[in-house]
Amino acid sequence: MSEPTPTLPDRLSTDPRSPHHVRELMQHDIGIRLNGKERFDVEEYCISEGWVKVPSGKTVDRHGRPLLIKLKGVVEVYLR
């Protein structure tokens, strides 16, 4: 018997410090498309507001975490 398929939230983050981080969902392989193009570098997304946050190259903040830029468009999320 397989486990039930989880529903993906409107907003999700990979950062454990974020209030939008759901550890149980991080165990699944989640796919994200922005404007029809699949992205593999998304750190956070919001479907209703239409944006994703991705690292900005190799730039890091003073704590050593990557700087994130917000890309806007049509966001689609799915389980692979």
C-alpha beads as a LAMMPS data file, in Angstrom:
LAMMPS data file: protein, C-alpha beads

80 atoms
79 bonds

1 atom types
1 bond types

-500.0 500.0 xlo xhi
-500.0 500.0 ylo yhi
-500.0 500.0 zlo zhi

Masses

1 110.0

Atoms # bond

1 1 1 0.000 0.000 0.000
2 1 1 1.511 3.328 -1.036
3 1 1 1.414 6.439 1.081
4 1 1 -1.070 9.166 0.110
5 1 1 0.144 11.868 -2.242
6 1 1 0.736 15.098 -0.299
7 1 1 -0.830 18.319 -1.490
8 1 1 1.706 21.022 -2.188
9 1 1 1.193 24.348 -0.378
10 1 1 0.870 27.750 -2.047
11 1 1 4.273 28.741 -0.640
12 1 1 7.224 26.512 0.248
13 1 1 10.863 27.110 1.190
14 1 1 13.886 24.824 1.372
15 1 1 15.384 26.894 4.225
16 1 1 14.706 25.194 7.595
17 1 1 14.635 28.612 9.346
18 1 1 11.760 29.832 7.173
19 1 1 8.162 29.702 8.466
20 1 1 7.247 28.278 5.030
21 1 1 9.512 25.228 5.398
22 1 1 7.705 21.867 5.694
23 1 1 10.221 19.131 6.451
24 1 1 7.889 16.271 5.473
25 1 1 7.477 17.696 1.953
26 1 1 11.242 18.059 1.456
27 1 1 11.499 14.243 1.391
28 1 1 9.528 14.216 -1.892
29 1 1 10.886 15.127 -5.298
30 1 1 9.117 18.392 -6.132
31 1 1 9.270 19.839 -9.632
32 1 1 8.853 23.544 -10.326
33 1 1 8.177 25.285 -13.626
34 1 1 8.452 29.041 -14.122
35 1 1 6.804 30.287 -17.325
36 1 1 6.781 26.743 -18.709
37 1 1 10.515 26.130 -18.115
38 1 1 11.556 23.624 -15.460
39 1 1 13.852 25.059 -12.769
40 1 1 16.151 22.973 -10.585
41 1 1 17.642 25.797 -8.475
42 1 1 14.532 27.142 -6.704
43 1 1 14.946 27.888 -2.974
44 1 1 11.400 29.195 -2.373
45 1 1 8.219 29.645 -4.390
46 1 1 4.791 31.253 -4.104
47 1 1 2.100 30.193 -6.579
48 1 1 -0.534 32.842 -5.773
49 1 1 1.923 35.759 -6.000
50 1 1 3.715 34.252 -9.031
51 1 1 7.387 34.220 -8.026
52 1 1 10.332 31.962 -7.235
53 1 1 13.573 32.750 -5.420
54 1 1 16.811 31.400 -6.876
55 1 1 20.484 31.877 -5.918
56 1 1 22.229 34.791 -7.600
57 1 1 25.345 33.091 -8.931
58 1 1 28.087 32.536 -6.355
59 1 1 27.281 35.680 -4.354
60 1 1 26.774 35.075 -0.628
61 1 1 25.576 37.238 2.259
62 1 1 27.593 37.947 5.404
63 1 1 26.420 34.647 6.925
64 1 1 27.677 32.607 3.962
65 1 1 24.196 31.869 2.558
66 1 1 23.550 32.484 -1.139
67 1 1 21.894 35.758 -2.092
68 1 1 18.504 35.087 -3.629
69 1 1 16.816 36.923 -6.463
70 1 1 13.081 36.881 -7.108
71 1 1 11.886 35.883 -10.585
72 1 1 8.254 36.565 -11.470
73 1 1 5.961 34.635 -13.777
74 1 1 3.561 31.698 -13.887
75 1 1 4.594 29.149 -11.231
76 1 1 3.588 25.485 -11.509
77 1 1 4.570 22.884 -8.886
78 1 1 4.173 19.115 -9.066
79 1 1 5.487 15.879 -7.624
80 1 1 7.853 14.009 -9.928

Bonds

1 1 1 2
2 1 2 3
3 1 3 4
4 1 4 5
5 1 5 6
6 1 6 7
7 1 7 8
8 1 8 9
9 1 9 10
10 1 10 11
11 1 11 12
12 1 12 13
13 1 13 14
14 1 14 15
15 1 15 16
16 1 16 17
17 1 17 18
18 1 18 19
19 1 19 20
20 1 20 21
21 1 21 22
22 1 22 23
23 1 23 24
24 1 24 25
25 1 25 26
26 1 26 27
27 1 27 28
28 1 28 29
29 1 29 30
30 1 30 31
31 1 31 32
32 1 32 33
33 1 33 34
34 1 34 35
35 1 35 36
36 1 36 37
37 1 37 38
38 1 38 39
39 1 39 40
40 1 40 41
41 1 41 42
42 1 42 43
43 1 43 44
44 1 44 45
45 1 45 46
46 1 46 47
47 1 47 48
48 1 48 49
49 1 49 50
50 1 50 51
51 1 51 52
52 1 52 53
53 1 53 54
54 1 54 55
55 1 55 56
56 1 56 57
57 1 57 58
58 1 58 59
59 1 59 60
60 1 60 61
61 1 61 62
62 1 62 63
63 1 63 64
64 1 64 65
65 1 65 66
66 1 66 67
67 1 67 68
68 1 68 69
69 1 69 70
70 1 70 71
71 1 71 72
72 1 72 73
73 1 73 74
74 1 74 75
75 1 75 76
76 1 76 77
77 1 77 78
78 1 78 79
79 1 79 80
